Amino acid sequence: MEGKRLNRRKRDHIIAWLFLFPATFAFVVFMFWPLAYTVYLSFLKWNMVAPTKKFVGFKNYVSIVQDEVTIQIVANTLFYIAILVILIFAIPYILSYVNTFVMKKGKSIYKTLLFIPSLISLVVGAIVLQWIFNPISGPVSGIMGKFGITMPTWSKTKGLVIFVIALVAVLKSFGYNFLVLLSGMSSVSDELIEAAKLEKTGHTKIFTGIVMPLTSSTAIYVLIISIVQGMQYVFTPIKVLTQGGPNNASSNIIYGVYQEAFTFYNTGKASALSILTMVIFLILLYLEFKYVEKGVYYEN
């Protein structure tokens, strides 16, 4: 009897590992191995063409830390993240509350209208926004002209160029984030909200004191996605519209990796910058889980 039990347990372990193998294989081939190879390349000097690779130790890391361009693109990256958190996390969060607990009619119409822009591809979105913010013939320029304000050339204006490019990512992510947060609102009891309203509690207090704590598990997911996916989406409009210009004013750390690898063919420096990018995102996730996750409410 004991032997049969051991054989059954061994068979169950084998079956379990067989089910785990495809996912484990995919992780090793497409995540762990590329990461390990990137770390390896970060200690080398290589242009992807030369038959030999020169070991330079931490020279690539020292180079990117001392490079003023790296400091600028890291600052640009943090600026992008701040814009994305406001526009594709905070605003959809508020609008999802309004749609669920404030609006009485036309909820489905607004859901559809807010989601439609996310169906547009990043390239199309970049071209549309390029026309909208055209300083000569764009609609924004026309509106500003009626008030006697001259529309600056956004692609050559520091700060403004980052904001316009971030709007492309906003078009792509806003509707999706809005619907996810909207689904989180469904977990909040209508009776609880009505009871708060009977106590003459304002919408601001209801949102911050009741809705935010009860939907915090959904919100933290959307917050992380907003940062990670938003930074991925920003790459395309940078490539299509500005190529990092003017003078790296619109570049970010992800586009910087691309430039080092496929424009300057500096594989070692690009790999080191990739590792730096990963470290920055790990720090952001650590801060998120340390100071935000502890306040998250999970049902059951």
C-alpha positions as CSV (number, residue, x, y, z in Angstrom):
1,M,0.0,0.0,0.0
2,E,2.8,2.4,0.9
3,G,4.6,1.6,-2.3
4,K,1.5,2.3,-4.4
5,R,1.1,5.7,-2.6
6,L,4.7,6.6,-3.3
7,N,4.3,5.6,-7.0
8,R,1.2,7.7,-7.2
9,R,2.9,10.7,-5.6
10,K,5.8,10.3,-8.0
11,R,3.5,10.1,-11.0
12,D,1.7,13.2,-9.8
13,H,5.0,15.1,-9.6
14,I,5.9,14.0,-13.1
15,I,2.6,15.1,-14.5
16,A,2.8,18.4,-12.7
17,W,6.3,19.1,-14.1
18,L,5.1,18.2,-17.6
19,F,2.3,20.8,-17.3
20,L,4.8,23.4,-16.0
21,F,7.4,22.6,-18.7
22,P,6.0,24.7,-21.5
23,A,5.6,27.9,-19.4
24,T,9.1,27.3,-17.8
25,F,10.7,26.8,-21.2
26,A,9.1,30.0,-22.5
27,F,10.3,32.0,-19.5
28,V,13.8,30.6,-19.8
29,V,14.1,31.2,-23.5
30,F,12.4,34.5,-23.8
31,M,13.0,36.2,-20.4
32,F,15.8,34.7,-18.3
33,W,18.3,33.9,-21.1
34,P,17.9,37.3,-22.8
35,L,18.3,39.0,-19.3
36,A,21.5,37.0,-18.6
37,Y,22.9,37.7,-22.0
38,T,22.2,41.4,-21.6
39,V,24.1,41.4,-18.3
40,Y,26.9,39.6,-20.1
41,L,27.0,42.1,-23.0
42,S,27.0,45.1,-20.6
43,F,30.6,44.2,-19.6
44,L,31.8,44.1,-23.2
45,K,32.6,46.5,-26.0
46,W,31.0,45.2,-29.2
47,N,29.3,46.7,-32.2
48,M,27.3,43.6,-33.2
49,V,29.5,43.2,-36.3
50,A,33.0,42.6,-35.1
51,P,33.9,38.9,-34.6
52,T,35.5,39.5,-31.2
53,K,34.2,41.2,-28.1
54,K,36.4,43.2,-25.8
55,F,35.9,42.9,-22.0
56,V,35.8,46.3,-20.4
57,G,34.3,45.5,-17.0
58,F,32.2,48.2,-15.4
59,K,33.4,50.8,-17.9
60,N,30.0,50.9,-19.7
61,Y,28.2,51.5,-16.4
62,V,30.6,54.3,-15.4
63,S,30.2,55.8,-18.9
64,I,26.4,56.0,-18.8
65,V,26.3,57.3,-15.2
66,Q,28.8,60.1,-16.1
67,D,27.0,60.9,-19.4
68,E,24.9,64.1,-19.3
69,V,22.6,62.6,-22.0
70,T,21.8,59.7,-19.7
71,I,20.9,62.1,-16.9
72,Q,18.7,64.0,-19.3
73,I,16.8,61.0,-20.6
74,V,16.3,59.7,-17.1
75,A,14.8,63.0,-16.1
76,N,12.6,62.9,-19.3
77,T,11.5,59.4,-18.3
78,L,10.4,60.5,-14.8
79,F,8.5,63.4,-16.5
80,Y,6.8,60.9,-18.8
81,I,5.8,58.7,-15.9
82,A,4.4,61.7,-14.0
83,I,2.3,62.7,-17.0
84,L,1.1,59.2,-17.6
85,V,0.1,58.6,-14.0
86,I,-2.0,61.7,-14.0
87,L,-3.6,61.3,-17.5
88,I,-4.1,57.5,-17.7
89,F,-4.6,56.6,-14.1
90,A,-5.9,59.5,-11.9
91,I,-8.3,61.0,-14.5
92,P,-9.8,57.6,-15.6
93,Y,-10.1,56.8,-11.9
94,I,-12.2,59.9,-11.3
95,L,-14.2,59.5,-14.4
96,S,-15.1,55.9,-13.6
97,Y,-16.5,57.1,-10.3
98,V,-18.5,59.8,-12.0
99,N,-19.8,57.3,-14.6
100,T,-20.8,54.8,-11.9
101,F,-22.2,56.8,-9.0
102,V,-22.9,60.3,-10.3
103,M,-24.2,60.0,-13.8
104,K,-27.8,58.9,-14.3
105,K,-28.2,58.7,-18.1
106,G,-25.9,58.1,-21.1
107,K,-23.4,55.9,-19.2
108,S,-23.0,53.4,-22.1
109,I,-22.5,56.2,-24.6
110,Y,-19.6,57.8,-22.6
111,K,-18.1,54.3,-22.0
112,T,-18.0,53.8,-25.8
113,L,-16.7,57.3,-26.6
114,L,-13.9,57.0,-24.0
115,F,-12.8,53.6,-25.2
116,I,-12.8,54.2,-29.0
117,P,-9.5,56.1,-29.1
118,S,-7.7,53.0,-27.7
119,L,-8.5,51.2,-30.9
120,I,-6.3,53.5,-32.9
121,S,-2.8,52.3,-33.6
122,L,0.1,54.2,-32.1
123,V,1.4,55.3,-35.5
124,V,-2.0,56.7,-36.5
125,G,-2.4,58.4,-33.1
126,A,1.0,60.0,-33.5
127,I,0.1,61.4,-37.0
128,V,-3.3,62.6,-35.7
129,L,-1.7,64.5,-32.8
130,Q,1.0,65.9,-35.1
131,W,-1.9,67.5,-37.1
132,I,-3.8,68.6,-34.1
133,F,-0.8,70.4,-32.6
134,N,0.5,71.8,-35.9
135,P,1.6,75.3,-35.1
136,I,0.4,76.7,-38.5
137,S,-2.8,74.8,-39.5
138,G,-3.7,72.7,-36.5
139,P,-7.0,73.1,-34.7
140,V,-5.2,73.9,-31.4
141,S,-3.3,76.7,-33.1
142,G,-6.5,78.1,-34.6
143,I,-8.2,78.2,-31.2
144,M,-5.2,79.8,-29.6
145,G,-5.0,82.4,-32.5
146,K,-8.5,83.6,-31.7
147,F,-7.3,84.6,-28.2
148,G,-4.2,86.3,-29.6
149,I,-1.9,83.5,-28.5
150,T,0.8,82.1,-30.8
151,M,1.1,78.3,-30.8
152,P,4.7,77.4,-30.2
153,T,6.4,74.7,-32.3
154,W,5.9,71.9,-29.9
155,S,8.5,69.6,-31.5
156,K,11.2,72.1,-30.7
157,T,10.0,73.2,-27.3
158,K,11.4,71.4,-24.2
159,G,8.7,70.1,-21.9
160,L,5.9,70.6,-24.4
161,V,7.3,68.0,-26.8
162,I,7.2,65.4,-24.0
163,F,3.6,66.3,-23.1
164,V,2.4,66.0,-26.8
165,I,4.2,62.6,-27.3
166,A,2.8,61.3,-24.0
167,L,-0.7,62.1,-25.3
168,V,-0.3,59.4,-27.9
169,A,0.2,56.8,-25.1
170,V,-2.8,58.4,-23.4
171,L,-5.0,57.8,-26.5
172,K,-4.0,54.2,-26.5
173,S,-4.3,53.4,-22.8
174,F,-7.0,55.8,-21.4
175,G,-10.0,53.7,-22.6
176,Y,-8.7,50.4,-21.4
177,N,-7.7,51.8,-18.0
178,F,-11.1,53.5,-17.7
179,L,-13.0,50.2,-18.3
180,V,-10.8,48.2,-15.8
181,L,-11.3,50.9,-13.1
182,L,-15.0,50.9,-14.0
183,S,-15.2,47.2,-13.4
184,G,-13.5,47.7,-10.0
185,M,-16.3,50.2,-9.1
186,S,-18.8,47.4,-9.5
187,S,-17.5,45.8,-6.3
188,V,-18.6,48.8,-4.3
189,S,-22.1,48.4,-2.8
190,D,-24.7,50.9,-4.1
191,E,-26.3,50.7,-0.7
192,L,-23.1,51.9,0.9
193,I,-22.9,54.9,-1.4
194,E,-26.6,55.8,-1.0
195,A,-26.2,55.6,2.8
196,A,-23.3,58.0,2.6
197,K,-25.3,60.4,0.5
198,L,-28.2,60.3,3.0
199,E,-25.6,61.4,5.6
200,K,-25.0,64.4,3.2
201,T,-21.4,63.2,2.6
202,G,-19.9,65.0,-0.4
203,H,-18.7,63.2,-3.5
204,T,-15.1,64.0,-2.7
205,K,-15.3,62.3,0.7
206,I,-17.2,59.4,-0.8
207,F,-14.5,58.9,-3.4
208,T,-11.5,59.2,-1.1
209,G,-13.0,57.6,2.0
210,I,-15.1,54.8,0.6
211,V,-14.5,54.1,-3.1
212,M,-10.7,54.4,-3.2
213,P,-10.1,52.0,-0.3
214,L,-12.6,49.4,-1.7
215,T,-11.2,49.6,-5.2
216,S,-7.5,49.9,-4.3
217,S,-6.6,46.4,-5.5
218,T,-7.8,47.3,-9.0
219,A,-6.2,50.7,-8.8
220,I,-2.7,49.4,-8.0
221,Y,-2.9,47.1,-10.9
222,V,-3.9,49.9,-13.2
223,L,-1.2,52.1,-11.7
224,I,1.6,49.6,-12.5
225,I,0.2,49.0,-16.0
226,S,0.0,52.7,-16.6
227,I,3.7,53.1,-15.9
228,V,5.1,50.0,-17.6
229,Q,2.8,49.9,-20.6
230,G,2.7,53.6,-21.0
231,M,6.5,53.8,-21.3
232,Q,6.4,51.1,-24.0
233,Y,3.7,53.0,-25.9
234,V,5.8,56.2,-25.8
235,F,8.6,54.6,-27.9
236,T,6.6,54.6,-31.1
237,P,5.6,58.3,-31.2
238,I,9.2,59.3,-30.4
239,K,10.4,57.2,-33.2
240,V,7.8,58.5,-35.7
241,L,7.7,62.2,-34.7
242,T,10.9,63.4,-33.1
243,Q,13.6,60.7,-33.0
244,G,14.5,61.9,-29.5
245,G,14.9,65.5,-30.5
246,P,15.4,68.4,-30.1
247,N,18.7,67.6,-28.6
248,N,17.4,64.5,-26.7
249,A,14.6,66.7,-25.2
250,S,11.9,64.1,-26.1
251,S,14.0,60.9,-25.6
252,N,13.4,58.6,-22.7
253,I,15.5,55.7,-21.3
254,I,13.9,53.1,-23.5
255,Y,14.5,55.0,-26.7
256,G,18.0,55.7,-25.4
257,V,18.6,52.0,-25.3
258,Y,17.4,51.7,-28.9
259,Q,19.6,54.5,-30.1
260,E,22.8,53.1,-28.4
261,A,22.1,49.7,-29.9
262,F,20.8,50.3,-33.4
263,T,22.0,53.8,-34.2
264,F,25.4,54.0,-32.6
265,Y,25.9,50.2,-32.5
266,N,27.3,50.4,-29.0
267,T,25.9,47.1,-27.7
268,G,27.8,47.2,-24.4
269,K,26.5,50.6,-23.4
270,A,23.0,49.8,-24.6
271,S,23.0,46.7,-22.5
272,A,24.2,48.6,-19.5
273,L,21.5,51.2,-20.0
274,S,19.0,48.3,-20.3
275,I,20.1,47.1,-16.9
276,L,19.8,50.6,-15.5
277,T,16.3,50.8,-16.9
278,M,15.4,47.5,-15.1
279,V,16.8,48.8,-11.9
280,I,14.8,52.1,-12.1
281,F,11.6,50.1,-12.7
282,L,12.4,47.7,-9.8
283,I,12.9,50.8,-7.5
284,L,9.5,52.2,-8.6
285,L,7.8,48.9,-8.0
286,Y,9.5,48.6,-4.6
287,L,8.3,52.1,-3.6
288,E,4.9,51.2,-4.9
289,F,4.6,48.0,-2.9
290,K,6.2,49.5,0.2
291,Y,4.1,52.7,0.4
292,V,1.0,51.9,-1.6
293,E,0.4,48.1,-1.5
294,K,0.1,48.1,2.3
295,G,-3.0,50.2,2.1
296,V,-4.7,48.0,-0.6
297,Y,-7.9,46.3,0.3
298,Y,-8.5,42.8,-1.0
299,E,-11.9,41.2,-0.7
300,N,-11.9,37.9,1.3
